[in-house]
Amino acid sequence: MSALRDVLTRLQQEGTAVGHFNVSDQVLLKAVIAAAADTKLPVLVGASEGERDFFGARQLAALVKSLREDTGLPIFLNADHTHSLKKALEAANAGFDSVGIDFSSLPFEENVASTKEAVQAIKAVNPGILAEGEIGDIGTGSEIKEAPQGSGKLSTPEEARQFVAATGIDVLAPAVGNMHGMLKSMVHGKAKKHLDLERIAQIKQATGVFLTLHGGSGTDDNHFRKAIAAGINIIHINTELRVAWRESLDESLARDSNDVVPYKVLRPVVDSVKQVVSARLRLFHEQPVSADVVGSVA
């Protein structure tokens, strides 16, 4: 099976992107894998530090490896938002395909130094592992929010260029109008996130590395298409899955208050989350739009 770097290179040439979907239990993992099987498209399974602590980093890595071998599907595993060298090494040693190193809350120079140290450490464990770094501020937490969080500081092309050159990362996560979590008005499509498409294109040109979009949930579909054309290679979806999980679980429990069989209660939850993942995977692999991303976005 192709390595993650090879898959990203191929998708970039095709003008498409890989979907990254966070999991914290086997219900969500089953849904993501079912969607990958249904669409026959590459997928990145993601797990933040909190999600890995709940699931178990080694246990999740072993399960994904088993599913990849059994299905033959291009399934990859990312250690999302890793905030310490210890946790980065834990993921690398567990067999993750990529590690998202996130020291973006630190001043720029400290972010550079800490990210560089982590990149060197995980590459010593596995030279083929992809290292991601993050700059800018898009808030924290994949949850429903009353108002936007964070400073709203967007990444600049020059800052991105310096960061990539100094750290040796393979993937950059910039702040380009994206935001972790969703506002209440976004949950059922009443409002949508909009991205700074020109900034994405400028950062891509300045760095030449793979770009990942965190906080993708609730983003306008056409902005996704234009962002991919501008240079985004990986798109993170988490809150949309959590909303589908919660709403379908509530509905499943309400249907029969006497049902105590987990796999019966949870089957509709898997199906609901699978539908969200499948729809996003298909969107990210649609026929590429024009690379001219500056101007009107319908």
PASERO-145554 format. One record per residue (C-alpha): residue in one letter; residue number from 1; x, y, z. Coordinates in steps of 0.02 Angstrom, whole numbers, plus 50000, padded with zeros to 5 digits. Layout:
<atom resn="a" resi="NUM" c1="X" c2="Y" c3="Z"/>
...
***
This chain:
<atom resn="m" resi="1" c1="50000" c2="50000" c3="50000"/>
<atom resn="s" resi="2" c1="50059" c2="50176" c3="49959"/>
<atom resn="a" resi="3" c1="50130" c2="50285" c3="50098"/>
<atom resn="l" resi="4" c1="50031" c2="50436" c3="50155"/>
<atom resn="r" resi="5" c1="50155" c2="50554" c3="50070"/>
<atom resn="d" resi="6" c1="50129" c2="50466" c3="49904"/>
<atom resn="v" resi="7" c1="49940" c2="50475" c3="49921"/>
<atom resn="l" resi="8" c1="49944" c2="50660" c3="49962"/>
<atom resn="t" resi="9" c1="50059" c2="50693" c3="49814"/>
<atom resn="r" resi="10" c1="49943" c2="50601" c3="49696"/>
<atom resn="l" resi="11" c1="49787" c2="50689" c3="49761"/>
<atom resn="q" resi="12" c1="49874" c2="50857" c3="49747"/>
<atom resn="q" resi="13" c1="49912" c2="50821" c3="49565"/>
<atom resn="e" resi="14" c1="49730" c2="50771" c3="49539"/>
<atom resn="g" resi="15" c1="49666" c2="50929" c3="49623"/>
<atom resn="t" resi="16" c1="49578" c2="50837" c3="49765"/>
<atom resn="a" resi="17" c1="49605" c2="50818" c3="49952"/>
<atom resn="v" resi="18" c1="49599" c2="50684" c3="50086"/>
<atom resn="g" resi="19" c1="49468" c2="50694" c3="50222"/>
<atom resn="h" resi="20" c1="49528" c2="50685" c3="50403"/>
<atom resn="f" resi="21" c1="49397" c2="50626" c3="50529"/>
<atom resn="n" resi="22" c1="49423" c2="50619" c3="50716"/>
<atom resn="v" resi="23" c1="49372" c2="50468" c3="50820"/>
<atom resn="s" resi="24" c1="49367" c2="50438" c3="51006"/>
<atom resn="d" resi="25" c1="49284" c2="50267" c3="51010"/>
<atom resn="q" resi="26" c1="49250" c2="50116" c3="50901"/>
<atom resn="v" resi="27" c1="49078" c2="50180" c3="50850"/>
<atom resn="l" resi="28" c1="49153" c2="50330" c3="50762"/>
<atom resn="l" resi="29" c1="49296" c2="50225" c3="50693"/>
<atom resn="k" resi="30" c1="49173" c2="50098" c3="50621"/>
<atom resn="a" resi="31" c1="49078" c2="50240" c3="50536"/>
<atom resn="v" resi="32" c1="49236" c2="50315" c3="50459"/>
<atom resn="i" resi="33" c1="49297" c2="50147" c3="50395"/>
<atom resn="a" resi="34" c1="49124" c2="50105" c3="50327"/>
<atom resn="a" resi="35" c1="49124" c2="50269" c3="50230"/>
<atom resn="a" resi="36" c1="49298" c2="50233" c3="50162"/>
<atom resn="a" resi="37" c1="49238" c2="50062" c3="50105"/>
<atom resn="d" resi="38" c1="49082" c2="50137" c3="50027"/>
<atom resn="t" resi="39" c1="49173" c2="50274" c3="49931"/>
<atom resn="k" resi="40" c1="49337" c2="50180" c3="49898"/>
<atom resn="l" resi="41" c1="49429" c2="50341" c3="49940"/>
<atom resn="p" resi="42" c1="49583" c2="50372" c3="50050"/>
<atom resn="v" resi="43" c1="49545" c2="50428" c3="50227"/>
<atom resn="l" resi="44" c1="49642" c2="50496" c3="50375"/>
<atom resn="v" resi="45" c1="49582" c2="50438" c3="50546"/>
<atom resn="g" resi="46" c1="49626" c2="50571" c3="50674"/>
<atom resn="a" resi="47" c1="49637" c2="50570" c3="50862"/>
<atom resn="s" resi="48" c1="49683" c2="50716" c3="50973"/>
<atom resn="e" resi="49" c1="49775" c2="50695" c3="51137"/>
<atom resn="g" resi="50" c1="49611" c2="50684" c3="51232"/>
<atom resn="e" resi="51" c1="49539" c2="50559" c3="51108"/>
<atom resn="r" resi="52" c1="49698" c2="50454" c3="51114"/>
<atom resn="d" resi="53" c1="49696" c2="50454" c3="51303"/>
<atom resn="f" resi="54" c1="49517" c2="50390" c3="51299"/>
<atom resn="f" resi="55" c1="49542" c2="50261" c3="51162"/>
<atom resn="g" resi="56" c1="49724" c2="50215" c3="51195"/>
<atom resn="a" resi="57" c1="49857" c2="50269" c3="51070"/>
<atom resn="r" resi="58" c1="49932" c2="50096" c3="51046"/>
<atom resn="q" resi="59" c1="49761" c2="50014" c3="51043"/>
<atom resn="l" resi="60" c1="49695" c2="50134" c3="50910"/>
<atom resn="a" resi="61" c1="49852" c2="50111" c3="50804"/>
<atom resn="a" resi="62" c1="49837" c2="49922" c3="50815"/>
<atom resn="l" resi="63" c1="49653" c2="49926" c3="50768"/>
<atom resn="v" resi="64" c1="49681" c2="50041" c3="50619"/>
<atom resn="k" resi="65" c1="49826" c2="49931" c3="50561"/>
<atom resn="s" resi="66" c1="49713" c2="49778" c3="50572"/>
<atom resn="l" resi="67" c1="49572" c2="49864" c3="50476"/>
<atom resn="r" resi="68" c1="49693" c2="49921" c3="50342"/>
<atom resn="e" resi="69" c1="49760" c2="49745" c3="50320"/>
<atom resn="d" resi="70" c1="49588" c2="49664" c3="50320"/>
<atom resn="t" resi="71" c1="49506" c2="49787" c3="50201"/>
<atom resn="g" resi="72" c1="49651" c2="49836" c3="50090"/>
<atom resn="l" resi="73" c1="49588" c2="50015" c3="50100"/>
<atom resn="p" resi="74" c1="49704" c2="50169" c3="50103"/>
<atom resn="i" resi="75" c1="49671" c2="50208" c3="50286"/>
<atom resn="f" resi="76" c1="49798" c2="50316" c3="50378"/>
<atom resn="l" resi="77" c1="49813" c2="50374" c3="50559"/>
<atom resn="n" resi="78" c1="49857" c2="50547" c3="50623"/>
<atom resn="a" resi="79" c1="49898" c2="50603" c3="50799"/>
<atom resn="d" resi="80" c1="49800" c2="50765" c3="50797"/>
<atom resn="h" resi="81" c1="49847" c2="50918" c3="50902"/>
<atom resn="t" resi="82" c1="49995" c2="50849" c3="50998"/>
<atom resn="h" resi="83" c1="50055" c2="50974" c3="51127"/>
<atom resn="s" resi="84" c1="50211" c2="50891" c3="51200"/>
<atom resn="l" resi="85" c1="50366" c2="50799" c3="51145"/>
<atom resn="k" resi="86" c1="50315" c2="50652" c3="51254"/>
<atom resn="k" resi="87" c1="50147" c2="50631" c3="51167"/>
<atom resn="a" resi="88" c1="50226" c2="50653" c3="50995"/>
<atom resn="l" resi="89" c1="50349" c2="50512" c3="51031"/>
<atom resn="e" resi="90" c1="50209" c2="50405" c3="51102"/>
<atom resn="a" resi="91" c1="50115" c2="50419" c3="50938"/>
<atom resn="a" resi="92" c1="50269" c2="50389" c3="50831"/>
<atom resn="n" resi="93" c1="50315" c2="50234" c3="50930"/>
<atom resn="a" resi="94" c1="50136" c2="50170" c3="50919"/>
<atom resn="g" resi="95" c1="50146" c2="50173" c3="50729"/>
<atom resn="f" resi="96" c1="50046" c2="50327" c3="50680"/>
<atom resn="d" resi="97" c1="50071" c2="50384" c3="50499"/>
<atom resn="s" resi="98" c1="50080" c2="50568" c3="50545"/>
<atom resn="v" resi="99" c1="50091" c2="50678" c3="50698"/>
<atom resn="g" resi="100" c1="50013" c2="50851" c3="50712"/>
<atom resn="i" resi="101" c1="50132" c2="50949" c3="50822"/>
<atom resn="d" resi="102" c1="50039" c2="51097" c3="50896"/>
<atom resn="f" resi="103" c1="50134" c2="51229" c3="50991"/>
<atom resn="s" resi="104" c1="50037" c2="51369" c3="50907"/>
<atom resn="s" resi="105" c1="49988" c2="51446" c3="51075"/>
<atom resn="l" resi="106" c1="50171" c2="51489" c3="51107"/>
<atom resn="p" resi="107" c1="50259" c2="51644" c3="51040"/>
<atom resn="f" resi="108" c1="50322" c2="51615" c3="50863"/>
<atom resn="e" resi="109" c1="50505" c2="51582" c3="50906"/>
<atom resn="e" resi="110" c1="50457" c2="51460" c3="51044"/>
<atom resn="n" resi="111" c1="50336" c2="51374" c3="50926"/>
<atom resn="v" resi="112" c1="50478" c2="51355" c3="50799"/>
<atom resn="a" resi="113" c1="50601" c2="51284" c3="50927"/>
<atom resn="s" resi="114" c1="50477" c2="51161" c3="51005"/>
<atom resn="t" resi="115" c1="50409" c2="51104" c3="50837"/>
<atom resn="k" resi="116" c1="50584" c2="51077" c3="50766"/>
<atom resn="e" resi="117" c1="50632" c2="50972" c3="50918"/>
<atom resn="a" resi="118" c1="50477" c2="50864" c3="50899"/>
<atom resn="v" resi="119" c1="50502" c2="50843" c3="50711"/>
<atom resn="q" resi="120" c1="50680" c2="50781" c3="50736"/>
<atom resn="a" resi="121" c1="50626" c2="50663" c3="50875"/>
<atom resn="i" resi="122" c1="50484" c2="50578" c3="50780"/>
<atom resn="k" resi="123" c1="50588" c2="50567" c3="50620"/>
<atom resn="a" resi="124" c1="50719" c2="50474" c3="50721"/>
<atom resn="v" resi="125" c1="50586" c2="50345" c3="50765"/>
<atom resn="n" resi="126" c1="50520" c2="50333" c3="50587"/>
<atom resn="p" resi="127" c1="50593" c2="50438" c3="50445"/>
<atom resn="g" resi="128" c1="50436" c2="50408" c3="50342"/>
<atom resn="i" resi="129" c1="50317" c2="50484" c3="50467"/>
<atom resn="l" resi="130" c1="50240" c2="50650" c3="50415"/>
<atom resn="a" resi="131" c1="50265" c2="50795" c3="50536"/>
<atom resn="e" resi="132" c1="50138" c2="50936" c3="50542"/>
<atom resn="g" resi="133" c1="50160" c2="51105" c3="50624"/>
<atom resn="e" resi="134" c1="50034" c2="51241" c3="50660"/>
<atom resn="i" resi="135" c1="50036" c2="51432" c3="50659"/>
<atom resn="g" resi="136" c1="49903" c2="51563" c3="50692"/>
<atom resn="d" resi="137" c1="49751" c2="51550" c3="50805"/>
<atom resn="i" resi="138" c1="49589" c2="51460" c3="50763"/>
<atom resn="g" resi="139" c1="49528" c2="51428" c3="50940"/>
<atom resn="t" resi="140" c1="49515" c2="51260" c3="51027"/>
<atom resn="g" resi="141" c1="49389" c2="51121" c3="51051"/>
<atom resn="s" resi="142" c1="49278" c2="51032" c3="50924"/>
<atom resn="e" resi="143" c1="49114" c2="51079" c3="51005"/>
<atom resn="i" resi="144" c1="48960" c2="51189" c3="50986"/>
<atom resn="k" resi="145" c1="49001" c2="51369" c3="51037"/>
<atom resn="e" resi="146" c1="48904" c2="51527" c3="51074"/>
<atom resn="a" resi="147" c1="49035" c2="51640" c3="50994"/>
<atom resn="p" resi="148" c1="49202" c2="51624" c3="50903"/>
<atom resn="q" resi="149" c1="49353" c2="51590" c3="51012"/>
<atom resn="g" resi="150" c1="49535" c2="51640" c3="50996"/>
<atom resn="s" resi="151" c1="49619" c2="51799" c3="50940"/>
<atom resn="g" resi="152" c1="49575" c2="51774" c3="50757"/>
<atom resn="k" resi="153" c1="49759" c2="51799" c3="50710"/>
<atom resn="l" resi="154" c1="49781" c2="51735" c3="50533"/>
<atom resn="s" resi="155" c1="49942" c2="51663" c3="50464"/>
<atom resn="t" resi="156" c1="50044" c2="51766" c3="50341"/>
<atom resn="p" resi="157" c1="50140" c2="51694" c3="50192"/>
<atom resn="e" resi="158" c1="50306" c2="51757" c3="50258"/>
<atom resn="e" resi="159" c1="50274" c2="51686" c3="50432"/>
<atom resn="a" resi="160" c1="50228" c2="51520" c3="50351"/>
<atom resn="r" resi="161" c1="50384" c2="51520" c3="50243"/>
<atom resn="q" resi="162" c1="50497" c2="51553" c3="50392"/>
<atom resn="f" resi="163" c1="50410" c2="51421" c3="50498"/>
<atom resn="v" resi="164" c1="50423" c2="51284" c3="50368"/>
<atom resn="a" resi="165" c1="50605" c2="51323" c3="50330"/>
<atom resn="a" resi="166" c1="50655" c2="51326" c3="50514"/>
<atom resn="t" resi="167" c1="50561" c2="51172" c3="50574"/>
<atom resn="g" resi="168" c1="50572" c2="51046" c3="50431"/>
<atom resn="i" resi="169" c1="50387" c2="51003" c3="50439"/>
<atom resn="d" resi="170" c1="50303" c2="50908" c3="50297"/>
<atom resn="v" resi="171" c1="50129" c2="50980" c3="50325"/>
<atom resn="l" resi="172" c1="50076" c2="51154" c3="50381"/>
<atom resn="a" resi="173" c1="49913" c2="51197" c3="50471"/>
<atom resn="p" resi="174" c1="49885" c2="51385" c3="50448"/>
<atom resn="a" resi="175" c1="49748" c2="51500" c3="50511"/>
<atom resn="v" resi="176" c1="49653" c2="51556" c3="50356"/>
<atom resn="g" resi="177" c1="49480" c2="51598" c3="50421"/>
<atom resn="n" resi="178" c1="49448" c2="51424" c3="50488"/>
<atom resn="m" resi="179" c1="49390" c2="51392" c3="50667"/>
<atom resn="h" resi="180" c1="49383" c2="51241" c3="50780"/>
<atom resn="g" resi="181" c1="49208" c2="51189" c3="50827"/>
<atom resn="m" resi="182" c1="49045" c2="51263" c3="50761"/>
<atom resn="l" resi="183" c1="48931" c2="51404" c3="50812"/>
<atom resn="k" resi="184" c1="48752" c2="51356" c3="50853"/>
<atom resn="s" resi="185" c1="48696" c2="51443" c3="50694"/>
<atom resn="m" resi="186" c1="48807" c2="51326" c3="50592"/>
<atom resn="v" resi="187" c1="48742" c2="51161" c3="50660"/>
<atom resn="h" resi="188" c1="48599" c2="51142" c3="50536"/>
<atom resn="g" resi="189" c1="48667" c2="51251" c3="50398"/>
<atom resn="k" resi="190" c1="48594" c2="51420" c3="50447"/>
<atom resn="a" resi="191" c1="48767" c2="51496" c3="50434"/>
<atom resn="k" resi="192" c1="48931" c2="51441" c3="50356"/>
<atom resn="k" resi="193" c1="49116" c2="51471" c3="50384"/>
<atom resn="h" resi="194" c1="49207" c2="51563" c3="50245"/>
<atom resn="l" resi="195" c1="49393" c2="51549" c3="50211"/>
<atom resn="d" resi="196" c1="49525" c2="51673" c3="50155"/>
<atom resn="l" resi="197" c1="49556" c2="51589" c3="49988"/>
<atom resn="e" resi="198" c1="49686" c2="51712" c3="49926"/>
<atom resn="r" resi="199" c1="49786" c2="51688" c3="50086"/>
<atom resn="i" resi="200" c1="49785" c2="51499" c3="50061"/>
<atom resn="a" resi="201" c1="49854" c2="51518" c3="49885"/>
<atom resn="q" resi="202" c1="49989" c2="51638" c3="49945"/>
<atom resn="i" resi="203" c1="50042" c2="51523" c3="50087"/>
<atom resn="k" resi="204" c1="50050" c2="51375" c3="49968"/>
<atom resn="q" resi="205" c1="50159" c2="51472" c3="49849"/>
<atom resn="a" resi="206" c1="50272" c2="51532" c3="49990"/>
<atom resn="t" resi="207" c1="50298" c2="51360" c3="50069"/>
<atom resn="g" resi="208" c1="50272" c2="51224" c3="49939"/>
<atom resn="v" resi="209" c1="50223" c2="51098" c3="50073"/>
<atom resn="f" resi="210" c1="50061" c2="51004" c3="50102"/>
<atom resn="l" resi="211" c1="49929" c2="51112" c3="50187"/>
<atom resn="t" resi="212" c1="49797" c2="51051" c3="50308"/>
<atom resn="l" resi="213" c1="49637" c2="51140" c3="50354"/>
<atom resn="h" resi="214" c1="49587" c2="51119" c3="50536"/>
<atom resn="g" resi="215" c1="49413" c2="51164" c3="50595"/>
<atom resn="g" resi="216" c1="49327" c2="51118" c3="50432"/>
<atom resn="s" resi="217" c1="49157" c2="51078" c3="50506"/>
<atom resn="g" resi="218" c1="49022" c2="51199" c3="50449"/>
<atom resn="t" resi="219" c1="49122" c2="51270" c3="50304"/>
<atom resn="d" resi="220" c1="49033" c2="51322" c3="50144"/>
<atom resn="d" resi="221" c1="49048" c2="51182" c3="50015"/>
<atom resn="n" resi="222" c1="49109" c2="51297" c3="49878"/>
<atom resn="h" resi="223" c1="49242" c2="51367" c3="49993"/>
<atom resn="f" resi="224" c1="49302" c2="51188" c3="50018"/>
<atom resn="r" resi="225" c1="49314" c2="51166" c3="49830"/>
<atom resn="k" resi="226" c1="49406" c2="51331" c3="49808"/>
<atom resn="a" resi="227" c1="49521" c2="51296" c3="49957"/>
<atom resn="i" resi="228" c1="49575" c2="51132" c3="49879"/>
<atom resn="a" resi="229" c1="49610" c2="51221" c3="49715"/>
<atom resn="a" resi="230" c1="49713" c2="51349" c3="49812"/>
<atom resn="g" resi="231" c1="49822" c2="51215" c3="49890"/>
<atom resn="i" resi="232" c1="49735" c2="51130" c3="50037"/>
<atom resn="n" resi="233" c1="49778" c2="50943" c3="50042"/>
<atom resn="i" resi="234" c1="49697" c2="50882" c3="50203"/>
<atom resn="i" resi="235" c1="49530" c2="50938" c3="50277"/>
<atom resn="h" resi="236" c1="49485" c2="50904" c3="50459"/>
<atom resn="i" resi="237" c1="49305" c2="50865" c3="50506"/>
<atom resn="n" resi="238" c1="49262" c2="50828" c3="50687"/>
<atom resn="t" resi="239" c1="49117" c2="50929" c3="50758"/>
<atom resn="e" resi="240" c1="49000" c2="50877" c3="50616"/>
<atom resn="l" resi="241" c1="49032" c2="50695" c3="50664"/>
<atom resn="r" resi="242" c1="49000" c2="50732" c3="50848"/>
<atom resn="v" resi="243" c1="48836" c2="50819" c3="50808"/>
<atom resn="a" resi="244" c1="48779" c2="50670" c3="50702"/>
<atom resn="w" resi="245" c1="48835" c2="50551" c3="50841"/>
<atom resn="r" resi="246" c1="48739" c2="50644" c3="50976"/>
<atom resn="e" resi="247" c1="48580" c2="50675" c3="50879"/>
<atom resn="s" resi="248" c1="48568" c2="50498" c3="50812"/>
<atom resn="l" resi="249" c1="48605" c2="50425" c3="50983"/>
<atom resn="d" resi="250" c1="48467" c2="50529" c3="51062"/>
<atom resn="e" resi="251" c1="48346" c2="50470" c3="50927"/>
<atom resn="s" resi="252" c1="48399" c2="50289" c3="50946"/>
<atom resn="l" resi="253" c1="48376" c2="50291" c3="51135"/>
<atom resn="a" resi="254" c1="48208" c2="50379" c3="51120"/>
<atom resn="r" resi="255" c1="48140" c2="50245" c3="51002"/>
<atom resn="d" resi="256" c1="48142" c2="50112" c3="51137"/>
<atom resn="s" resi="257" c1="48182" c2="50160" c3="51316"/>
<atom resn="n" resi="258" c1="48188" c2="49975" c3="51363"/>
<atom resn="d" resi="259" c1="48323" c2="49929" c3="51238"/>
<atom resn="v" resi="260" c1="48486" c2="49897" c3="51330"/>
<atom resn="v" resi="261" c1="48581" c2="49804" c3="51191"/>
<atom resn="p" resi="262" c1="48727" c2="49919" c3="51143"/>
<atom resn="y" resi="263" c1="48753" c2="49856" c3="50966"/>
<atom resn="k" resi="264" c1="48567" c2="49880" c3="50927"/>
<atom resn="v" resi="265" c1="48561" c2="50055" c3="51001"/>
<atom resn="l" resi="266" c1="48724" c2="50106" c3="50917"/>
<atom resn="r" resi="267" c1="48695" c2="50036" c3="50742"/>
<atom resn="p" resi="268" c1="48593" c2="50189" c3="50686"/>
<atom resn="v" resi="269" c1="48730" c2="50300" c3="50758"/>
<atom resn="v" resi="270" c1="48861" c2="50216" c3="50648"/>
<atom resn="d" resi="271" c1="48750" c2="50237" c3="50496"/>
<atom resn="s" resi="272" c1="48718" c2="50422" c3="50533"/>
<atom resn="v" resi="273" c1="48901" c2="50465" c3="50555"/>
<atom resn="k" resi="274" c1="48946" c2="50361" c3="50402"/>
<atom resn="q" resi="275" c1="48829" c2="50469" c3="50296"/>
<atom resn="v" resi="276" c1="48918" c2="50628" c3="50352"/>
<atom resn="v" resi="277" c1="49091" c2="50555" c3="50317"/>
<atom resn="s" resi="278" c1="49041" c2="50485" c3="50147"/>
<atom resn="a" resi="279" c1="48967" c2="50651" c3="50092"/>
<atom resn="r" resi="280" c1="49124" c2="50746" c3="50142"/>
<atom resn="l" resi="281" c1="49240" c2="50620" c3="50058"/>
<atom resn="r" resi="282" c1="49143" c2="50636" c3="49896"/>
<atom resn="l" resi="283" c1="49146" c2="50825" c3="49905"/>
<atom resn="f" resi="284" c1="49335" c2="50829" c3="49932"/>
<atom resn="h" resi="285" c1="49358" c2="50718" c3="49778"/>
<atom resn="e" resi="286" c1="49243" c2="50809" c3="49658"/>
<atom resn="q" resi="287" c1="49303" c2="50866" c3="49489"/>
<atom resn="p" resi="288" c1="49430" c2="51004" c3="49526"/>
<atom resn="v" resi="289" c1="49372" c2="51184" c3="49508"/>
<atom resn="s" resi="290" c1="49474" c2="51323" c3="49429"/>
<atom resn="a" resi="291" c1="49636" c2="51364" c3="49519"/>
<atom resn="d" resi="292" c1="49587" c2="51548" c3="49505"/>
<atom resn="v" resi="293" c1="49526" c2="51566" c3="49685"/>
<atom resn="v" resi="294" c1="49532" c2="51755" c3="49697"/>
<atom resn="g" resi="295" c1="49368" c2="51843" c3="49671"/>
<atom resn="s" resi="296" c1="49186" c2="51797" c3="49688"/>
<atom resn="v" resi="297" c1="49142" c2="51635" c3="49776"/>
<atom resn="a" resi="298" c1="48962" c2="51581" c3="49754"/>
***
